[in-house]
Amino acid sequence: MDSNRSAASASDRRGTEIKLIDVSKAFGPTTVLHKVDLRVSAGEFVAVVGRSGCGKSTLLRIVAGLERPSGGRLLVNGEPLDGLNRQARMMFQDARLLPWRRVGENVAVGQGGRVDEAVRVALERVNLGTRAHDWPAVLSGGQRQRVALARALVGNPPLLLLDEPLGALDALTRMEMQTLIHDLWWGTARTAILVTHDIEEAVLLADRVLFIDAGRIQAEFAIDLPRPRDRTTADFQALSRRVLHRVLLRD
């Protein structure tokens, strides 16, 4: 496996390019994003970290088209976004499975409920190929998140948006899911944007880590470490401490 996928040529990038230009978002009198400028290249994995309420999830929802900016522009592959971002699929902290539908039917929700070959392939990719006929109630928390990931992967979307998808999992299951998300992203060259409170998770997965505070991007860190990453190495730990120090720093 190539340890530096960022060296891939532009023709190898099959993801979506995202560009935010002076994007602001206000809810009533409260402004949660202030003139954010950001470019995410096709095939790039970007992680966004920061304290609760800093605007991370709002930023992700704007990219998804679930919220409209109060000001500025959002471009998807160079074109202004109008409505939902059809390039994107989103995964949340809560798996949001329908308990009255079986696993395969939950994965197929976004395509009219048809359990077809695309659904079966998505379940195979998250190692749940034999569970299509099970009910969500018999699955563990980690398995339910795998179903949610499979649902996000159906049809090979070029943009994957991850809003604290592993926050509710135990430590070991979380590490397993981190590896799964990394390997699935690596194998497809899609674009991924991850919102997380976990600094090590951000450094483990991302090409670039952004720190948002008070609705503004305050710092950016290039994660120039070979993949797959080993969180026990001195370089990994040093970079994680550097990001954490900036997040904890009070201006």
Sequence and secondary structure as in RCSB ss.txt:
>XXXX:A:sequence
MDSNRSAASASDRRGTEIKLIDVSKAFGPTTVLHKVDLRVSAGEFVAVVGRSGCGKSTLLRIVAGLERPSGGRLL
VNGEPLDGLNRQARMMFQDARLLPWRRVGENVAVGQGGRVDEAVRVALERVNLGTRAHDWPAVLSGGQRQRVALA
RALVGNPPLLLLDEPLGALDALTRMEMQTLIHDLWWGTARTAILVTHDIEEAVLLADRVLFIDAGRIQAEFAIDL
PRPRDRTTADFQALSRRVLHRVLLRD
>XXXX:A:secstr
  S GGGS GGG  S  EEEEEEEEEETTEEEEEEEEEEE TT EEEEE  TTSSHHHHHHHHHTSS  SEEEEE
ETTEE  SS TTEEEEESS    TTS HHHHHTGGGTT   HHHHHHHHHTT TT TTS GGGS HHHHHHHHHH
HHHTT  SEEEEESTTTTS HHHHHHHHHHHHHHHHHHT EEEEE S HHHHHHH SEEEEEETTEEEEEEE   
 SS  TTSHHHHHHHHHHHHHHH   
